[in-house]
């Protein structure tokens, strides 16, 4: 039973889908999630896509996959990618000798 609500509130009950090895839940850091929600909608989608992976996971980011999963066009993906770079969520580094890539920093460069 819900407690008394303020006039500006709406009662909500969350019903989550089943999770298993093929469909795991992603756990987000609450502070990082709240900070990322200030991004543009497309940049937030890309942030969520990247943040759904476990810590230290390395992979080849496919613009085609992101566009399909996040329902966005390639130009929108490119703008979102640039927004994450500008905000410090994606930091260009040398991942391995002769391999330049990006670190995804969940809370943005420097964290909070």
ROLO-736705 format. One line per field, with one value per residue: residue number from 0; x, y, z of N, C-alpha, C, O in turn. Coordinates in steps of 0.02 Angstrom, whole numbers, plus 50000, padded with zeros to 5 digits. Layout:
! ROLO-736705
nr	[NUM, ...]
neast	[X, ...]
nnorth	[Y, ...]
nup	[Z, ...]
caeast	[X, ...]
canorth	[Y, ...]
caup	[Z, ...]
ceast	[X, ...]
cnorth	[Y, ...]
cup	[Z, ...]
oeast	[X, ...]
onorth	[Y, ...]
oup	[Z, ...]
This chain:
! ROLO-736705
nr	[0, 1, 2, 3, 4, 5, 6, 7, 8, 9, 10, 11, 12, 13, 14, 15, 16, 17, 18, 19, 20, 21, 22, 23, 24, 25, 26, 27, 28, 29, 30, 31, 32, 33, 34, 35, 36, 37, 38, 39, 40, 41, 42, 43, 44, 45, 46, 47, 48, 49, 50, 51, 52, 53, 54, 55, 56, 57, 58, 59, 60, 61, 62, 63, 64, 65, 66, 67, 68, 69, 70, 71, 72, 73, 74, 75, 76, 77, 78, 79, 80, 81, 82, 83, 84, 85, 86, 87, 88, 89, 90, 91, 92, 93, 94, 95, 96, 97, 98, 99, 100, 101, 102, 103, 104, 105, 106, 107, 108, 109, 110, 111]
neast	[50042, 50028, 50106, 50035, 50016, 50092, 50014, 50083, 50136, 50140, 50078, 50174, 50208, 50336, 50365, 50470, 50554, 50592, 50753, 50902, 51042, 51055, 50990, 51034, 51021, 51072, 51172, 51173, 51275, 51204, 51230, 51307, 51215, 51115, 51187, 51217, 51091, 51072, 51124, 51102, 50959, 51002, 51140, 51130, 51070, 51176, 51270, 51207, 51206, 51344, 51374, 51309, 51392, 51509, 51633, 51795, 51779, 51818, 51788, 51745, 51670, 51525, 51453, 51343, 51277, 51248, 51162, 51055, 51014, 50990, 50900, 50933, 50996, 51144, 51210, 51157, 51208, 51346, 51348, 51308, 51414, 51519, 51472, 51485, 51623, 51658, 51600, 51679, 51655, 51698, 51862, 52001, 52133, 52289, 52258, 52326, 52493, 52510, 52371, 52246, 52112, 51964, 51926, 51786, 51717, 51623, 51569, 51607, 51752, 51865, 51769, 51650]
nnorth	[49941, 50109, 50252, 50410, 50521, 50669, 50809, 50829, 50707, 50540, 50380, 50233, 50067, 49955, 49831, 49710, 49627, 49454, 49392, 49311, 49203, 49231, 49350, 49462, 49575, 49745, 49840, 50000, 50134, 50242, 50382, 50409, 50376, 50473, 50589, 50565, 50569, 50700, 50721, 50738, 50657, 50558, 50546, 50500, 50375, 50310, 50315, 50231, 50112, 50085, 50079, 49967, 49860, 49753, 49803, 49843, 49772, 49741, 49787, 49794, 49935, 49949, 50051, 50019, 49920, 49993, 50090, 50008, 49946, 50057, 50129, 50238, 50354, 50351, 50480, 50537, 50449, 50479, 50614, 50592, 50513, 50607, 50699, 50625, 50615, 50750, 50778, 50704, 50570, 50476, 50443, 50470, 50358, 50266, 50106, 49986, 49949, 50034, 50040, 50145, 50196, 50211, 50250, 50211, 50306, 50292, 50394, 50508, 50605, 50610, 50582, 50594]
nup	[50000, 49957, 50031, 50087, 49954, 49884, 49800, 49679, 49648, 49579, 49601, 49585, 49538, 49516, 49396, 49356, 49221, 49190, 49233, 49179, 49137, 49001, 48991, 49081, 49224, 49221, 49327, 49385, 49442, 49555, 49571, 49457, 49357, 49379, 49348, 49213, 49158, 49126, 49004, 48823, 48747, 48650, 48679, 48809, 48786, 48720, 48822, 48916, 48843, 48835, 48972, 49013, 49005, 49091, 49214, 49155, 49038, 48869, 48701, 48526, 48473, 48384, 48268, 48192, 48269, 48385, 48331, 48291, 48413, 48495, 48422, 48329, 48207, 48103, 48094, 48212, 48307, 48292, 48337, 48469, 48514, 48504, 48598, 48716, 48720, 48733, 48857, 48939, 48962, 48871, 48841, 48747, 48725, 48722, 48705, 48688, 48631, 48480, 48462, 48466, 48563, 48661, 48831, 48925, 49044, 49179, 49265, 49202, 49157, 49288, 49379, 49516]
caeast	[50000, 50066, 50095, 49999, 50055, 50083, 49976, 50125, 50164, 50100, 50096, 50204, 50233, 50381, 50363, 50530, 50555, 50634, 50823, 50938, 51109, 51050, 50958, 51051, 51009, 51130, 51168, 51204, 51291, 51150, 51255, 51327, 51154, 51082, 51228, 51210, 51024, 51074, 51148, 51048, 50930, 51044, 51201, 51111, 51061, 51242, 51299, 51176, 51231, 51413, 51376, 51279, 51446, 51543, 51695, 51856, 51762, 51842, 51753, 51745, 51606, 51497, 51401, 51283, 51243, 51220, 51105, 50999, 50992, 50967, 50853, 50957, 51031, 51217, 51229, 51139, 51259, 51408, 51339, 51306, 51483, 51556, 51448, 51516, 51694, 51660, 51582, 51729, 51635, 51742, 51928, 52045, 52196, 52321, 52237, 52382, 52539, 52484, 52298, 52213, 52041, 51932, 51903, 51721, 51721, 51552, 51548, 51640, 51822, 51875, 51717, 51621]
canorth	[50000, 50171, 50305, 50467, 50555, 50741, 50822, 50825, 50640, 50486, 50315, 50187, 50001, 49929, 49759, 49696, 49566, 49399, 49394, 49247, 49209, 49261, 49415, 49486, 49644, 49789, 49880, 50065, 50176, 50290, 50450, 50413, 50376, 50539, 50637, 50550, 50588, 50769, 50721, 50736, 50589, 50511, 50534, 50457, 50306, 50282, 50305, 50171, 50055, 50071, 50064, 49901, 49810, 49748, 49841, 49819, 49735, 49773, 49763, 49839, 49969, 49949, 50103, 49986, 49888, 50046, 50119, 49961, 49937, 50121, 50160, 50304, 50357, 50357, 50549, 50546, 50412, 50517, 50671, 50565, 50493, 50669, 50728, 50588, 50635, 50818, 50777, 50666, 50500, 50438, 50474, 50437, 50335, 50209, 50047, 49940, 49979, 50042, 50036, 50201, 50183, 50253, 50224, 50236, 50323, 50294, 50459, 50564, 50612, 50634, 50557, 50643]
caup	[50000, 49951, 50082, 50060, 49902, 49874, 49738, 49619, 49641, 49550, 49628, 49536, 49560, 49464, 49381, 49315, 49181, 49215, 49213, 49182, 49108, 48934, 48997, 49149, 49243, 49226, 49387, 49373, 49499, 49558, 49559, 49387, 49318, 49385, 49311, 49142, 49135, 49104, 48934, 48773, 48744, 48612, 48716, 48866, 48760, 48708, 48888, 48945, 48803, 48857, 49043, 49026, 49005, 49156, 49222, 49121, 48976, 48808, 48641, 48470, 48470, 48316, 48259, 48166, 48324, 48428, 48295, 48294, 48483, 48524, 48375, 48309, 48143, 48110, 48114, 48283, 48345, 48291, 48382, 48537, 48530, 48516, 48661, 48771, 48722, 48759, 48928, 48976, 48973, 48827, 48843, 48699, 48754, 48688, 48742, 48680, 48582, 48412, 48460, 48498, 48575, 48712, 48895, 48946, 49115, 49198, 49294, 49168, 49176, 49355, 49424, 49564]
ceast	[50044, 50054, 50056, 50044, 50042, 50045, 50018, 50154, 50114, 50124, 50120, 50221, 50274, 50373, 50420, 50522, 50601, 50705, 50853, 51005, 51108, 51020, 50971, 51029, 51075, 51120, 51207, 51220, 51240, 51173, 51275, 51266, 51120, 51121, 51218, 51142, 51020, 51100, 51088, 51020, 50974, 51109, 51187, 51102, 51129, 51278, 51272, 51199, 51301, 51415, 51345, 51332, 51481, 51609, 51754, 51842, 51787, 51807, 51760, 51675, 51583, 51443, 51337, 51243, 51211, 51158, 51044, 50971, 50960, 50918, 50873, 50992, 51106, 51238, 51213, 51189, 51324, 51405, 51340, 51377, 51524, 51536, 51478, 51590, 51699, 51646, 51630, 51709, 51677, 51808, 51974, 52113, 52228, 52304, 52293, 52431, 52509, 52408, 52269, 52139, 52016, 51920, 51833, 51725, 51650, 51528, 51578, 51711, 51829, 51823, 51687, 51612]
cnorth	[50062, 50216, 50361, 50503, 50630, 50752, 50816, 50756, 50592, 50420, 50269, 50122, 49974, 49854, 49746, 49630, 49514, 49408, 49325, 49257, 49242, 49331, 49443, 49557, 49682, 49831, 49944, 50098, 50233, 50361, 50459, 50416, 50444, 50592, 50627, 50569, 50661, 50776, 50726, 50665, 50539, 50495, 50490, 50385, 50273, 50269, 50240, 50108, 50036, 50048, 49996, 49845, 49810, 49787, 49805, 49779, 49775, 49744, 49815, 49870, 49974, 50002, 50071, 49954, 49940, 50076, 50073, 49956, 50000, 50158, 50232, 50299, 50363, 50428, 50563, 50510, 50452, 50578, 50648, 50546, 50555, 50702, 50692, 50603, 50704, 50821, 50736, 50594, 50453, 50476, 50436, 50421, 50283, 50148, 49995, 49973, 49977, 50034, 50093, 50184, 50231, 50215, 50253, 50245, 50337, 50361, 50519, 50571, 50643, 50611, 50613, 50610]
cup	[50000, 50011, 50049, 50010, 49903, 49809, 49674, 49607, 49609, 49580, 49572, 49571, 49502, 49458, 49333, 49278, 49212, 49191, 49221, 49149, 49039, 48935, 49067, 49161, 49242, 49289, 49373, 49439, 49500, 49543, 49486, 49342, 49320, 49346, 49236, 49115, 49113, 49032, 48887, 48771, 48706, 48649, 48777, 48843, 48750, 48774, 48919, 48909, 48827, 48930, 49059, 49027, 49073, 49155, 49189, 49057, 48916, 48748, 48586, 48464, 48398, 48311, 48233, 48223, 48370, 48395, 48297, 48364, 48511, 48479, 48358, 48242, 48155, 48127, 48187, 48327, 48348, 48336, 48455, 48559, 48546, 48581, 48721, 48777, 48755, 48834, 48971, 48992, 48928, 48822, 48797, 48731, 48708, 48730, 48744, 48633, 48512, 48407, 48501, 48505, 48628, 48776, 48906, 49021, 49139, 49224, 49260, 49194, 49244, 49405, 49466, 49629]
oeast	[50093, 49998, 50045, 50103, 49987, 50044, 49991, 50194, 50054, 50184, 50091, 50246, 50250, 50374, 50419, 50489, 50642, 50717, 50832, 51024, 51155, 51025, 50925, 51018, 51127, 51064, 51265, 51182, 51233, 51140, 51261, 51265, 51099, 51090, 51211, 51135, 50970, 51099, 51031, 51054, 50982, 51130, 51228, 51123, 51139, 51311, 51310, 51211, 51315, 51453, 51354, 51317, 51483, 51636, 51761, 51889, 51778, 51796, 51779, 51627, 51619, 51392, 51282, 51182, 51153, 51107, 50988, 50910, 50910, 50897, 50836, 51015, 51128, 51281, 51250, 51209, 51354, 51454, 51370, 51397, 51560, 51578, 51496, 51618, 51741, 51675, 51624, 51743, 51689, 51809, 51985, 52144, 52196, 52333, 52305, 52413, 52486, 52383, 52267, 52108, 52044, 51906, 51823, 51735, 51620, 51473, 51575, 51727, 51801, 51831, 51698, 51588]
onorth	[50067, 50219, 50360, 50515, 50652, 50707, 50800, 50747, 50604, 50408, 50267, 50123, 49971, 49818, 49768, 49584, 49530, 49430, 49286, 49314, 49277, 49367, 49448, 49595, 49654, 49855, 49943, 50091, 50268, 50397, 50511, 50454, 50470, 50636, 50675, 50583, 50681, 50830, 50718, 50618, 50482, 50438, 50448, 50339, 50216, 50218, 50200, 50056, 49977, 50003, 49971, 49789, 49861, 49803, 49744, 49754, 49836, 49684, 49872, 49834, 50002, 49998, 50093, 49960, 49933, 50087, 50097, 49961, 49997, 50213, 50279, 50245, 50379, 50437, 50598, 50537, 50458, 50594, 50681, 50559, 50557, 50730, 50724, 50604, 50714, 50861, 50734, 50561, 50395, 50534, 50376, 50465, 50258, 50138, 49963, 50021, 49925, 50021, 50091, 50162, 50284, 50155, 50313, 50197, 50388, 50383, 50574, 50546, 50696, 50619, 50672, 50641]
oup	[50038, 50037, 49988, 50024, 49922, 49767, 49621, 49561, 49611, 49584, 49519, 49627, 49446, 49507, 49276, 49301, 49255, 49135, 49265, 49135, 49021, 48886, 49108, 49114, 49260, 49302, 49353, 49488, 49450, 49506, 49456, 49293, 49268, 49316, 49199, 49055, 49084, 49003, 48908, 48791, 48729, 48650, 48795, 48878, 48769, 48782, 48946, 48940, 48838, 48948, 49115, 49047, 49108, 49102, 49194, 49027, 48914, 48744, 48598, 48451, 48356, 48346, 48251, 48225, 48390, 48428, 48304, 48374, 48545, 48496, 48369, 48222, 48210, 48170, 48221, 48379, 48402, 48371, 48497, 48616, 48596, 48616, 48770, 48832, 48799, 48871, 49032, 49032, 48947, 48801, 48806, 48761, 48661, 48784, 48796, 48599, 48488, 48352, 48563, 48457, 48638, 48775, 48898, 49058, 49121, 49207, 49285, 49248, 49257, 49466, 49453, 49676]
